[in-house]
Amino acid sequence: MKRAEIQLFLNSLSENFVRGVRSDFSKRFKYPVAHYVPNHVIVFSCPAVLQEKFDAYCAFLRARGVERQHASKFNVIDATPDRALVDVEWSYFDTNGHVLSTSKVQYVLCRGCAMGDLLIELVDYSVLAFPAYLEQTSSSNAS
């Protein structure tokens, strides 16, 4: 995988977030997909489950004034033609372009069928932009 291809992939994730295109977003993962967040592992078994959580997360962010996100920094740690390990820093912006928060994520990317589009195989958050979301969903799941 080449850096330019990975950058295009990350840009498309950002654009989908801004436009609220959730069905395309959920197709960008290889299932089941694990999301590692501090002290938790969340496994999404299928696109519908991920889409439901993504919808809730988007609503949470919008309620806090987030209008867009952008991969402000990314580093390809290791890459082969069909797999890559990538560190990404996502910045979350309000309508005035001010950074509200950032997250730091490591992705394992792979190729889809027959060397097709890139897919996310694993997600590992070292820093959550909005840890209150995880706290909110954990407490609502416990109820």
Legacy VTK file of the C-alpha trace (Angstrom):
# vtk DataFile Version 3.0
C-alpha trace
ASCII
DATASET POLYDATA
POINTS 143 float
0.000 0.000 0.000
1.223 3.435 -0.839
0.982 6.524 1.368
-1.124 8.412 -1.212
-3.663 5.570 -1.352
-3.907 5.520 2.438
-4.357 9.300 2.531
-7.220 9.069 0.012
-8.825 6.378 2.166
-8.573 8.529 5.314
-9.951 11.541 3.426
-12.942 9.482 2.296
-13.628 8.486 5.923
-13.617 12.184 6.864
-15.909 13.126 3.994
-18.366 10.377 4.920
-18.436 11.660 8.494
-19.117 15.245 7.372
-21.844 14.168 4.949
-23.271 11.620 7.366
-22.852 8.791 4.872
-22.973 5.956 7.351
-23.755 3.037 5.056
-20.593 3.646 3.034
-18.617 4.118 6.258
-19.658 0.729 7.635
-18.599 -0.942 4.370
-15.023 0.194 5.008
-14.389 -2.527 7.609
-13.496 -6.219 7.496
-15.867 -8.085 9.852
-15.723 -8.980 12.606
-13.664 -5.894 13.510
-12.240 -5.112 16.946
-12.026 -1.564 18.304
-9.620 -1.297 21.208
-10.289 1.687 23.449
-8.737 2.327 26.862
-9.846 -0.519 29.158
-12.336 -1.932 26.616
-12.530 -4.026 23.490
-15.595 -3.587 21.313
-16.159 -6.146 18.559
-18.527 -5.311 15.735
-19.849 -8.426 14.050
-21.471 -6.838 10.997
-22.037 -3.513 9.198
-25.505 -2.988 10.733
-24.162 -3.120 14.289
-21.285 -0.758 13.493
-23.632 1.591 11.638
-25.946 1.793 14.650
-23.042 2.733 16.957
-21.636 5.157 14.387
-25.016 6.903 14.114
-25.091 7.328 17.901
-21.487 8.571 17.951
-22.196 11.121 15.185
-25.223 12.420 17.121
-23.063 12.664 20.264
-20.390 14.656 18.394
-22.884 16.961 16.683
-24.493 17.716 20.069
-21.046 18.890 21.207
-20.555 21.177 18.206
-18.385 18.943 16.021
-18.926 19.753 12.362
-16.050 17.910 10.759
-13.067 15.701 11.404
-9.775 15.528 9.583
-6.721 13.262 9.730
-4.363 16.034 10.815
-1.367 13.680 11.043
-0.738 10.173 9.868
2.264 7.921 9.691
2.574 4.643 7.837
4.496 2.442 10.266
4.707 -0.625 8.071
3.203 -1.545 4.727
3.099 -4.420 2.275
1.103 -4.516 -0.961
-1.956 -5.912 0.872
-1.673 -4.637 4.479
-0.578 -1.534 6.407
-0.181 -0.386 9.991
-1.016 3.314 10.259
-0.973 5.836 13.122
-3.543 8.613 12.709
-4.307 11.727 14.696
-7.878 12.857 14.039
-8.817 16.470 14.788
-12.450 17.406 15.443
-13.526 20.916 14.423
-16.459 23.201 15.196
-18.219 25.431 12.629
-15.591 28.167 13.103
-12.738 25.785 12.337
-11.500 25.560 15.920
-10.127 22.213 17.068
-12.390 20.874 19.820
-10.416 17.704 20.481
-8.124 15.101 18.951
-7.878 11.335 19.030
-4.934 9.081 18.310
-5.679 5.828 16.568
-3.708 2.982 15.080
-5.320 1.091 12.207
-4.505 -2.171 10.514
-5.660 -1.774 6.917
-6.028 -4.580 4.416
-7.194 -5.069 0.865
-10.729 -6.102 0.083
-11.541 -8.864 -2.388
-9.177 -9.307 -5.326
-6.859 -6.420 -4.346
-9.788 -4.002 -4.250
-10.560 -1.139 -1.910
-8.900 -0.731 1.451
-10.665 -2.050 4.542
-10.079 -1.459 8.246
-9.189 -4.726 9.931
-8.438 -3.450 13.435
-8.767 -0.146 15.346
-6.730 0.751 18.436
-7.401 4.098 20.161
-4.558 5.282 22.396
-6.300 8.633 22.980
-10.065 9.158 22.751
-11.204 12.585 21.614
-14.417 12.329 23.617
-14.058 9.752 26.413
-17.440 10.856 27.787
-19.064 8.988 24.873
-17.561 5.690 25.991
-18.576 6.401 29.594
-22.122 7.237 28.443
-22.484 4.089 26.355
-20.954 1.886 29.054
-23.387 3.169 31.673
-26.371 2.866 29.331
-25.362 -0.728 28.469
-25.208 -1.542 32.169
-28.784 -0.350 32.711
LINES 1 144
143 0 1 2 3 4 5 6 7 8 9 10 11 12 13 14 15 16 17 18 19 20 21 22 23 24 25 26 27 28 29 30 31 32 33 34 35 36 37 38 39 40 41 42 43 44 45 46 47 48 49 50 51 52 53 54 55 56 57 58 59 60 61 62 63 64 65 66 67 68 69 70 71 72 73 74 75 76 77 78 79 80 81 82 83 84 85 86 87 88 89 90 91 92 93 94 95 96 97 98 99 100 101 102 103 104 105 106 107 108 109 110 111 112 113 114 115 116 117 118 119 120 121 122 123 124 125 126 127 128 129 130 131 132 133 134 135 136 137 138 139 140 141 142
